[in-house]
Amino acid sequence: MITTVNRDIILVLSVVGVVFGLIGGIAAFLNAYSGYSHFPAITKRKRIIMSIEFGVLGFSIAVLAVVVVFFFIGKISL
């Protein structure tokens, strides 16, 4: 069965994914930086780089989760 993709749903998917992705990415960054700050052997530059990696991962997971939810509820079908 082929379902047409509604442009409104794509817009909602984009907005929800980006908003929650940003929130998730910022939360992951702050949590990782806070955790790494307990280790004095890790330089500040290294802590920031590693925390940014977790922030990007958090953003990606949040966006992917929104896409998966929309597929599971049947709003988008390829």
Residue frames as qw, qx, qy, qz and C-alpha x, y, z in Angstrom:
[[0.000, 0.890, 0.456, 0.000, 0.00, 0.00, 0.00],
 [0.427, 0.215, 0.013, 0.878, 1.40, 3.37, -1.01],
 [0.180, -0.844, -0.428, 0.268, 0.52, 6.40, 1.07],
 [0.363, 0.726, 0.041, 0.583, 1.18, 9.90, -0.17],
 [0.499, -0.249, -0.377, 0.739, 3.35, 12.05, 2.03],
 [0.059, -0.922, -0.365, -0.111, 1.55, 15.12, 3.30],
 [0.400, 0.548, -0.192, 0.709, 3.68, 18.29, 3.30],
 [0.441, -0.725, 0.108, -0.518, 2.18, 19.39, 6.62],
 [0.932, -0.361, 0.002, 0.043, 3.38, 16.19, 8.27],
 [0.755, 0.268, -0.117, 0.586, 6.89, 16.72, 6.91],
 [0.029, 0.700, -0.142, 0.699, 6.87, 20.26, 8.30],
 [0.706, -0.621, 0.093, -0.328, 5.72, 19.03, 11.71],
 [0.959, -0.081, -0.058, 0.265, 8.32, 16.27, 11.61],
 [0.545, 0.479, -0.155, 0.671, 11.05, 18.78, 10.83],
 [0.207, -0.713, 0.163, -0.649, 10.06, 21.26, 13.51],
 [0.836, -0.501, 0.073, -0.211, 9.52, 18.67, 16.24],
 [0.929, 0.070, -0.097, 0.350, 12.71, 16.82, 15.34],
 [0.414, 0.540, -0.201, 0.705, 14.86, 19.93, 15.34],
 [0.381, -0.706, 0.147, -0.579, 13.38, 21.40, 18.53],
 [0.886, -0.431, 0.126, -0.117, 13.65, 18.21, 20.56],
 [0.861, 0.260, -0.120, 0.419, 16.96, 17.42, 18.91],
 [0.199, 0.671, -0.259, 0.666, 18.41, 20.72, 20.07],
 [0.611, -0.625, 0.208, -0.439, 17.08, 20.19, 23.58],
 [0.985, -0.151, 0.040, 0.068, 18.51, 16.67, 23.64],
 [0.707, 0.450, -0.171, 0.517, 21.84, 17.80, 22.22],
 [0.057, -0.719, 0.290, -0.629, 22.24, 20.61, 24.74],
 [0.785, -0.508, 0.187, -0.302, 21.28, 18.32, 27.61],
 [0.969, 0.054, -0.041, 0.236, 23.75, 15.66, 26.45],
 [0.463, 0.608, -0.246, 0.596, 26.52, 18.25, 26.11],
 [0.308, -0.700, 0.294, -0.574, 25.94, 19.67, 29.57],
 [0.917, -0.343, 0.124, -0.159, 25.69, 16.24, 31.17],
 [0.895, 0.226, -0.108, 0.370, 28.89, 15.01, 29.50],
 [0.273, 0.670, -0.277, 0.632, 30.82, 18.19, 30.33],
 [0.559, -0.646, 0.245, -0.459, 29.71, 17.98, 33.93],
 [0.982, -0.178, 0.067, 0.023, 30.84, 14.38, 34.12],
 [0.770, 0.383, -0.137, 0.491, 34.20, 15.03, 32.50],
 [0.014, -0.817, 0.226, -0.530, 34.89, 17.99, 34.78],
 [0.789, -0.573, 0.171, -0.142, 35.45, 15.56, 37.67],
 [0.912, 0.007, 0.125, 0.391, 38.64, 14.30, 36.02],
 [0.135, -0.908, 0.170, 0.358, 41.46, 16.86, 36.37],
 [0.534, -0.253, 0.629, 0.505, 43.71, 14.91, 33.98],
 [0.424, 0.574, 0.604, 0.354, 41.42, 15.76, 31.06],
 [0.200, -0.106, 0.062, 0.972, 42.17, 19.19, 29.60],
 [0.337, 0.518, 0.359, -0.699, 39.39, 21.72, 29.13],
 [0.375, 0.440, -0.490, -0.653, 39.75, 21.54, 25.34],
 [0.194, 0.056, -0.968, -0.145, 39.44, 17.75, 25.39],
 [0.165, 0.356, 0.773, -0.497, 36.38, 17.95, 27.69],
 [0.399, 0.525, 0.045, -0.750, 34.69, 20.35, 25.29],
 [0.349, 0.334, -0.715, -0.505, 35.46, 18.22, 22.24],
 [0.110, -0.091, -0.988, 0.061, 34.21, 15.02, 23.87],
 [0.224, 0.442, 0.605, -0.623, 31.10, 16.79, 25.16],
 [0.409, 0.461, -0.240, -0.750, 30.33, 18.17, 21.70],
 [0.256, 0.131, -0.908, -0.304, 30.52, 14.63, 20.36],
 [0.012, 0.324, 0.894, -0.309, 27.89, 13.55, 22.89],
 [0.277, 0.503, 0.236, -0.784, 25.79, 16.61, 22.05],
 [0.387, 0.341, -0.561, -0.647, 25.79, 15.74, 18.36],
 [0.195, -0.056, -0.978, -0.051, 24.92, 12.15, 19.22],
 [0.126, 0.406, 0.696, -0.579, 22.06, 13.33, 21.45],
 [0.369, 0.468, -0.095, -0.798, 20.75, 15.56, 18.66],
 [0.341, 0.226, -0.786, -0.463, 20.93, 12.71, 16.14],
 [0.088, -0.184, -0.964, 0.172, 19.15, 10.25, 18.42],
 [0.241, 0.461, 0.485, -0.703, 16.34, 12.70, 19.17],
 [0.422, 0.432, -0.326, -0.728, 15.77, 13.43, 15.47],
 [0.293, 0.121, -0.915, -0.250, 15.89, 9.73, 14.62],
 [0.075, 0.260, 0.864, -0.424, 13.40, 8.95, 17.40],
 [0.395, 0.475, 0.196, -0.761, 10.91, 11.45, 15.96],
 [0.429, 0.352, -0.618, -0.558, 11.28, 9.91, 12.49],
 [0.173, -0.009, -0.984, 0.032, 10.75, 6.40, 13.89],
 [0.234, 0.351, 0.661, -0.621, 7.65, 7.50, 15.80],
 [0.478, 0.463, -0.092, -0.740, 6.10, 8.95, 12.66],
 [0.388, 0.236, -0.818, -0.353, 6.81, 5.73, 10.74],
 [0.059, -0.111, -0.955, 0.269, 5.30, 3.60, 13.51],
 [0.320, 0.436, 0.521, -0.660, 2.09, 5.59, 13.73],
 [0.491, 0.408, 0.724, 0.263, 1.70, 5.22, 10.00],
 [0.174, 0.861, 0.147, -0.455, 1.77, 8.84, 8.97],
 [0.257, 0.737, -0.505, -0.370, 4.62, 8.42, 6.49],
 [0.868, 0.023, 0.492, 0.060, 5.16, 5.42, 4.27],
 [0.029, 0.628, -0.560, -0.540, 7.85, 5.05, 1.64]]
